[in-house]
């Protein structure tokens, strides 16, 4: 019976090592990348800017939304290959009386292994 207990204990120890080893190999790593967004107004109703990050993959294909300082959502656009965006909101009476800012939404990419999180960002506020 002592030999059986020793074998069972050894088998249990091996199983624990294998399970722990597999869970370490399957572990997911999350990399958070800060984003920055710029904004400028032409004064003719067009707003533009650029999304930047330490990783260029976080610049392109990002959703940018334009807001008034009263939190009224005016328009959305998607950044181009270099992170640039441009939009002209329409149908907003009194636009010249407001100030504006842009937000870029958070985006997550990747699967098992490494997950990249391109963090959300908010621009400075600009006049019309």
C-alpha positions in Angstrom: 0.0 0.0 0.0 2.9 2.4 0.7 4.2 1.9 -2.9 0.7 2.7 -4.2 0.5 5.9 -2.2 4.0 6.9 -3.4 3.0 6.3 -7.0 -0.3 8.1 -6.6 1.5 11.1 -4.9 4.0 11.2 -7.8 1.3 11.0 -10.4 -0.6 13.8 -8.7 2.6 16.0 -8.5 3.2 15.4 -12.2 -0.4 16.3 -13.1 -0.2 19.5 -11.0 3.0 20.5 -12.8 1.5 19.8 -16.2 -1.7 21.8 -15.4 0.3 24.7 -14.1 2.6 24.6 -17.1 -0.3 24.6 -19.6 -2.0 27.5 -17.9 1.2 29.5 -18.0 1.6 28.7 -21.7 -2.0 29.7 -22.4 -1.8 32.9 -20.4 -2.9 36.1 -22.1 -0.8 39.3 -21.9 -2.5 42.7 -22.2 -0.5 45.6 -23.6 -2.2 49.0 -23.1 -1.2 51.7 -25.5 -1.9 55.4 -24.8 -3.6 57.3 -27.6 -3.6 61.1 -28.4 -6.0 63.0 -30.6 -5.6 66.5 -32.0 -8.3 68.8 -33.4 -8.4 72.0 -35.4 -11.2 74.0 -37.0 -11.1 75.7 -40.4 -13.7 78.1 -39.3 -15.8 77.1 -42.3 -17.5 74.2 -40.5 -14.8 71.5 -41.1 -12.9 69.9 -38.3 -9.8 67.7 -38.7 -7.0 66.2 -36.6 -4.8 63.2 -36.1 -4.8 60.2 -33.8 -1.3 59.1 -32.6 0.1 56.4 -30.5 3.5 54.7 -29.7 2.3 51.9 -31.9 1.3 52.9 -35.5 -1.4 50.1 -35.6 -3.3 52.2 -33.1 -3.5 55.2 -35.4 -5.4 53.8 -38.4 -9.0 52.7 -38.5 -10.1 54.4 -35.3 -13.5 55.8 -34.7 -13.4 59.6 -34.0 -16.5 61.4 -32.7 -17.0 65.2 -32.7 -18.9 66.8 -29.7 -19.9 70.3 -28.6 -18.9 71.2 -25.1 -22.5 70.6 -24.1 -21.9 67.0 -25.0 -24.0 67.1 -28.2 -22.7 64.4 -30.6 -22.3 66.0 -34.1 -20.5 63.6 -36.4 -18.2 60.6 -36.6 -15.4 59.6 -38.9 -12.8 56.8 -39.2 -9.1 57.6 -39.3 -7.1 57.0 -42.4 -3.8 55.0 -42.7 -1.7 57.7 -41.1 -4.3 58.4 -38.3 -5.7 61.6 -39.9 -9.5 62.4 -39.8 -11.7 65.1 -41.2 -15.4 65.8 -40.9 -18.0 68.5 -41.6 -21.1 68.3 -39.4 -24.3 69.3 -41.2 -27.6 70.7 -40.1 -26.5 72.3 -36.8 -27.9 75.8 -36.4 -25.8 78.1 -34.3 -22.6 76.1 -34.8 -20.4 79.2 -34.6 -21.5 79.9 -31.0 -20.1 76.6 -29.7 -16.7 75.1 -28.8 -15.9 71.5 -29.8 -13.8 68.5 -28.9 -13.1 65.1 -30.4 -12.9 61.7 -28.8 -11.3 58.6 -30.2 -12.8 55.3 -29.0 -10.9 52.5 -27.4 -10.0 49.6 -29.6 -8.9 46.1 -28.6 -7.0 43.8 -31.0 -5.5 40.4 -30.7 -6.5 36.9 -29.5 -4.9 34.4 -27.2 -1.4 35.4 -26.5 -1.1 39.2 -26.6 -4.1 41.5 -26.5 -3.4 45.1 -27.6 -5.6 47.8 -26.1 -5.5 51.2 -28.0 -6.8 53.4 -25.3 -9.5 56.1 -25.7 -8.5 59.8 -25.8 -10.1 63.2 -25.8 -8.8 66.3 -27.6 -8.5 69.8 -26.3 -11.5 72.1 -26.9 -11.5 74.5 -29.9 -13.8 77.3 -31.0 -15.7 77.1 -34.3 
